[in-house]
Amino acid sequence: MNPEIEKGETMNEQEEARAILDDLLSVDCGLTYWEVNFLDSVDKWEGNLTPKQIATIEKIYERRC
């Protein structure tokens, strides 16, 4: 088991979060300055995303859609 993956988290959650992130990064409008900066920094994040990062990505995606 990968020690970087939080308990109860699966690689599917990581892959899904990265796919949502890619979708959000392709959007030019509808995002706040903070959201754009957050998404840019998370895109550069090496390794697995944290549960908090995933939750924030999902929250931004739900608000945008």
Summary of the structure (lengths in Angstrom):
residues: 65
radius of gyration: 11.9
end to end distance: 34.2
largest distance: 39.0
contacts: 142
relative contact order: 0.19
helix: 62%
strand: 0%
